[in-house]
Amino acid sequence: MLHHTSPRHPFPVGHFGARLLLVIALFSCCTVVANAVEFRPPNVVVFLVDDLGYMDIGANNPKSFYETPHVDALADSGMRFTDGYAANPVCSPTRFSLMTGRYPSRVDATNFFSGARSGKFDPAPLNNNMPLDETTLAQVLKSKGYATFFAGKWHLGETEEYYPQNRGFDINIGGYSKGGPYTGNRYFAPFKNPQMAEESPEGDHLPDRLARETAKFIDDNHDKPFFAYLAFYSVHTPLMGRADLVEKYKAKAATIEGAEFGDEEQVFGDKPRQVRTLQKHAVYAAMVEAMDEAVGKVLGQLEASGVADETIVIFTSDNGGLSTSEGSPTSNLPLRGGKGWVYEGGIREPWIIRYPGMTKPGTLSSQPICSIDLLPTIASAAGVKLAQEVDGVDLLPLLKGDALPNRSLFWHYPHYSNQGGFPGGAVREGDFKLVERYEDGRVHLYNLKEDLAERNDLAAQHPERVNEMRERLHGWYQTVDAKFLQRKGDGPEPWQP
């Protein structure tokens, strides 16, 4: 038999050659299929808890009054961050940063929507909607073929065009303009939430309903990449807990002695400002445990659906624990202040990330991270090259065990908070944090490694460091076009940087 050489195939073509070509073709086909499976983007589940303080979970505070076994187990299975932050000391701005990877000051979304409280001065102008030209994390993942789901508190726009179902989420359960469960029977059904198509049976508990909906979405979509964002209304006011858990914690609180409150600085108003110094609020504890149970239900569904090893899980909060107002249900000590304050108690949050195959179980990181980092990190994991500019960084190298380059983190809160905090800004660089007050321009410098409680002001001792950090903070103000306090009536002109 004569053989000839094909210009496309540099080996003889005959019975043997044909068989060899078939084997190579089959091998190539299998390789393509294997690579397609190997590089399937990971699923993503984000838990965002409203008003949960850094010290409210057992993983961060072994002496916590609250019991959070499921969240603690999540921390044991992934990486826990000791220096994780929210981009703002109140909710809507941080939610903006989580969705966009950008500082909220860029769009004047610097207070909860729509907080316009005045003090000595009028607050800075406030945008009450996440602009429609902002690209959200859900839109980024949807472009990669993800099924997307939202449940819980949204609080990022006043009307329906701003709601989750119009910002990249296929499904929205309960997210709209309100910042709390203020309709119906609040945390218990009937909820009368306009973004819940089906009402729960009477007495159903809101965190459990949201967890069930999330679990159902996971099971319905376990065979494709999915993104589930469970943004609890818990543990925001109104303070309401399940009766069985409230009774449990009442009994536990009865065994704890000590003063529950201490004095905090008075920013405005006539009443002395107090801060909770002891965790023993039974109703709040019941709300924390119910949230933890809901987290456990969703994590359990990942296991039951066989996708736990293919799913990135992130757990965090939108601002610090409520310690100085509205019942002051929790203590953030040793962190100073709480929700509404630019002290650590208002911005340092629980942060846990579990990325199977990348994060080693039970690892601890003291690298400062922030809510602006969520979008770039998840986009990187999903293989998406971002078209838009973001302020956050990709945390995947950190999750692998490498260090991130040093950077500055910034805060800008030109408002008078419901919780008594002062209008101010801050910058953190390494162990040092500079706080600037917007009423008069005073600055404070703290070494967080040595003084986590921010009680020892070092500004007078380190004038050069103060000047350098303040210069960078003011440069950042210009970069994000930050707005500041305004004159109130015919009163004095406020300080301007």
N, C-alpha and C positions, 0 to 999 in steps of 0.2 A: 504494500500500500504506500502510495506517495503521501508525504506530508508537506504542507506549506506553512510558512510563518505569516501570521496576520500582523499587519503594522500596528494594530491596536493591542495585541496580546503577544508579547515577545516570548512565546513558547509554542511548540508545535500544537496544531489543532487536529485532533483525531478523537477516537473513543476515549483515550486516557485524558487528552487535553480537555475534551468537553466535560468529562466528569470533574476534572480539577476546577474548571471554571464554575461549575455548579456548586461545588463545595465552597469555593471562595465567595460566590454570591450569597450563599446561605449564611456563611460566617459573617459577612459584612452586614447582612440584614439583621442577624441576631445581635451584632454589636451595636447597631443603631437603636434597636429596641431596648437593649440593656442600658445604653447611655440615656435614653429617654426616661427610663425608670429611675436611674441613678440621680438624674438632675431635676427630678420633679421638685418644684418649689415647696418649702415647708408650709404647713398650715400655721395660722397665727391666732392665738387667743389672748386678748388683753382684758384684764380686770382693772377697772378704775373705780376706786371707792371714794365717795364724796365726804370730805372733811375728816378723813382718818388720819390721826397723828402718827408721827414716827414711833412714838413709844406705846402705841395701842396694840401692837402685835407681839406675841411672845418671843418670836425670833429676834426682835430688836430689844426686848425688855423682859428678861426671864421673870421679873417680879411683877409683871403686868397683872392688874386685877381682872383683865378680860382673858377669855380662853379662846385661842385661835389655832386649834390643832391642824386644820387643813392648810392654812396659810403657812404655818411653821413647817409642815411636811414639804410644802412646795419649796421653801427656802432650803431645806435639807437636800433637796434633789437638784438644786440649781445654784446660781450665784446670787448672793445677797450683798447689797450695797449699803455701806454705812454712811456715805456722803452723797445720797441721791436727792435731787431737788425738784421742786415745781418751779415753773417759770414765773410764778406770781403767787402772792399770799391769799388770793381768792380764786373762785372756780372758773368762770368763763375764760379769762385770759389763759389759764393753764390748759384748758380744754382746746383752745385755739392752737396752742403750741404743740400739743400732742397730735392734732389733726394735720398740721402744716409743716412742722419742723422749724417754725420761725418764731422769733420773739413777738409777743402781742403788741408791743409798742410800735411796731412797723405800721400797724393799721389802727392805732389808737383804741385798741380793745383792752384797756388797762384796768378795768374794774368789772365786777360781775354785771351782767346785763339785766336791768339798767340802773346801776347805782350812781346817784348824783347827790350824795350828802355833802353839805357844806360845813365848814368849821370856821376858823378865823378867816379863811379865804374860800373862794369857790374852787371846785375841783377842775382838773384839766378836762378838755372836751373828750367825750366818750362816744365811740362807735359801738352801737348795740347789735351789730350783725357781723358774722364772719363773711367777708366779702365774697361774692359769687365767683370772682376770678381767682380765688385761692384754690390751689390743687390740694385735695385732702388725701390722707393715707388710704382711705377706701377707694378713691379714684385711681390712685397709683396701683393698687393691687388688682382692681377690676380690669385695668389695662393688660394685666398679665394673665387674665382668665380666672381669677379668684371669684368664688361665690362670697358675697359680703353680707354681714348681718350686724345690726345694732339693737341693743336693748337697754332701756333705762333713761337716765338723765342726759339731755343734749345741751340745752341752754346756750345755743350759739346763734340764735336768730329769732326775730319776732314773728315772722310769718312763714307760711308753708314752703315757699321757695328756698328757704334756708334750712329746712328740716333734713334729717339724715337720708330719707329716701330720694332726695334731690341733690345729695352731695356724695354719691357714690355707693350707697348702701342699697342692696336689693330688698332687704327687709328692715323695717323699723317697728320695734315694739316699745312704745311708750315715750319716745323722745320728741320733745317739742320745745316751746319757748320757756316754760316754767323752770325755775331753779329748785323745785322741791315737789313732793307729792301733795299738792294743795287742793286737789279735787276729790269728790266722793268722800270716802271714809279714810282718806290719807293712806297709811301703810296697810290698811286692811280693806278687802273688797266689800262692797263695790267700789272700784277705783275711779270710775267715770273719767278715765284718761282718754282724750280725743284721738290719741294715736294707738289705742288698743282696739282692734276691730271686734274682738270677742271679750266679753266681760267674764271675770272669774266668779266662781260660786261665792256666796257671802262668807266672809271671814277668811278668805284666802289671804296669804301674807305676801306682800309685794316682792321682797327679795327672792322668795321661793318661786313665785310666778316667773320672774325674769330668768332665774336659773333654769327652770323647766323649758322655757322657750329657747334658751341658748343651747341646752342639751339636745333638744329636738332638731335644731338647725344642724348641729354637729353630726348627728346620726344620719340625717337626710342627705348630707353632703360629704360623707366620709370618704367617698371614692374620687374626690377631686380636691384641688387646693381650695381652702376656705379661710376666711377671716371673720372671726367673731369678736365683737367689741361689747363687753358687758360693763356698762357704766352705771353702777348702782346709784339709786337715790339715797340709799343708806350711806353713812350714818348721820346724814343731814337732819336738822330739825324739820318737822315737829318730832319731839322725843316721844316715841311710841314703841313699845316692845311686846313680844309675845308673852302672855301671862305666865306660862310655865317658866320661861327664862327670867322674867322679872322677879318672880318669887325665889328662884335659885340664887340670884345675885343679892337680893335683900338679905337673905340669910348669910351670905358670904360677907356682905358689907358690915353686918352687925359684929363681926369678929375683928374689924379693923379700927384701930384707935389713932387719934391724931387730928391736928387742925386741917380742915379741908381747903382753906383759902388763905392767901397772903395778899400783900399789896403790890400793885403794879403802877407804873407811872401814869399820871393823868394827862391825857393829851387835850381833851376838850370836854366841856360839860361840867356840872357842879357835883355830881356824885363821885365819891372815891372809886377808883378802878381797882377791882380785885381780880386775882388770877387763881384758878384752882391749883392746889399743890398736892392733892391726894386723889388717886383714882379709887372711887368707891360709889359711883353713880349707877344704881342698879338697872335703870331703864336703858341708859347708854350701853352698859355692858351687855344687856340682852340684845340690843341692836347689833353690836359688834359680833356676838356669837352667831346670830342668825345670818349675817353676811358671810361669816366663815363657813357655815353649813352650806350656803348657796355655792360658794367657791368649790367646796368638796363635791357637790353634786355635778358641777360642770367637769371637774377633773376626773371624776368617776366615769363620766360619759366618754371622755377621751379614751380611757382604758377599755370600756365596753365596746366602743366602736373600732378598736384596734388601731388607733392613730396617735396614741400618746407619744410614741417614739418618733413621730413625723411632725410634731407640733411644737412651735415656740410658744411659751407661756410667759406673759409679763404681768406683774402685779404692782400697782402703785396707787397714789392718791393725788388729788388736785390741789390740796393746800394743807396746812397744818391743822391739828386738832383744835376744836372750839373750847378755849380755856378762859376767855375773859368777858363773855357776854352770852345772852340768850340761854341762860341756865348753866353756862360754864360746865358742861358735862364731863370734860376730861382734863387730865393734867399732862403736860408735855415735858415736865422736868426730867432731866436737868436743862432741857432746852428752854430758852426764854421766850415769852410771848406765845402766840398761837395764830390761828386764822386771822388774817387782816393785819398782821405785823410782819415787817421785813427782818425781824430777828429770826433765829434758826427755828424756833417753834412754829413759825408761820410758813416756812418754805422747805424745810428738810422733811423728806417723805420716806415712807417705806418703798423700797425698790427691790424687786426680785425678778430675775430673768432665768428661765430654764430653756436651754436649747440643746436637746438630746444630741449626743455625739460631738458637741462643742464645749458646753460648760461642764466642768467636773462637779459632781454632787458635793454640796456642802462647802463650796468655796466662798470666800469673803473678799470684797474689794473695797478699798478706801478711796478709790479714784472718784473725784467729783463728776457726777453725770446730771443730766437735766431732762425735763420733758421735751425739750427741743430735739433731743437725740432719738426719740422713738421712730419718727418717720424715716430718717436716713438709714437707721439700722435695719428696719424691717424691709425697706426697699432693697438694700444691699443683699440681704438674705434671700429675697425673692428673685434676685437677678435683674432688677430694674435699674436702668441708668436714668437718674433724675434729670428732667429738663428744666425744672425750676430751681431758683436759688433758695438754699436753706441755711439756717444758722447753726443747726445741730451737727453732730459728727456721727459717723458710723462706729458703733460700739463693738462690732464683730471681732476686731483684733483683741480688745479687752476681754471678751468672752472666751477667746482662745487661750488667754493667759498672758498676753503681751500688754505693755503699758501704752497709754495714749500720750501724745505730745501734750505738754503743759498748755493750758489755755485759761482765759478769764471767763467767768460766768457773771452775768449781769441781771439786775432786777430794777424795775421802775414801777412805782406805785404812787401816782400823783393824786391820791384820793384820801378822804377820811373814811375809815372803815366802819362798818356796823359794830365791829368788835373793839373799837377804841384805839386802833393803831394809828400811827402818825404817817402823813404823806412822806414818802422817802424813797431813796434808791440805795443800791448796794452793789458791790463788786467783790467777788472772791478770787484770790490768786494764791495757790498753794495753801498754806495753813492760815493765811491772813484774809480778813474780811473787813472792808471799809463800808460804813453806813453813813449816808448823807441825808440830812433832814431838809425837806423842801420849804418849810415855813421860814427858816432863817439861815439855811446853808451850813449849819454846824455839822461836823463830821466826827465819827468815832472809829477807832481801829481796834480790832480784836484778833488775838491769836487763838483760833478755834482748837488747835491741838492742845493748848495748855488751859484754855478758858472757854469750854463749850457753852457755858451759861452766859457768855457775853456780859460779864460784870466788871471786867478790868479793862478800862479804856486806855489804850497805849498811844493815842494820837499825839500827845505832847512829848512822848519819849522817842517817837520815830517820825519826825516831820518830813524827812526825805521820802520815806515809804508812803506817807500820806499824800504828799504832792504827786508822786508817780502814779499811785493808784487812782487818785482823784482825776488826774489828767486823762487816764485811760477811760474812766467812767464817763467823763464829759465828752470825750471823743466818740464813745459809743452812743451817747445821747444824740449827737449830730448824725451818726450813721443811720440810726433808726428813726430820725426826725421826731424825737420824743417831745411831748407837750407837758406843760407844767401848770402849777396853780395859777389862778386868775384873781384879779382884784374883785372884792366883794362890795358891790354898791359904791359908796364914796369912801370906803376904807383904805388902808395903806396898800401900797404896791407889794406884791409878794416877791420873795427872792427868786432870782433867775440865775442859772449856771452860766 
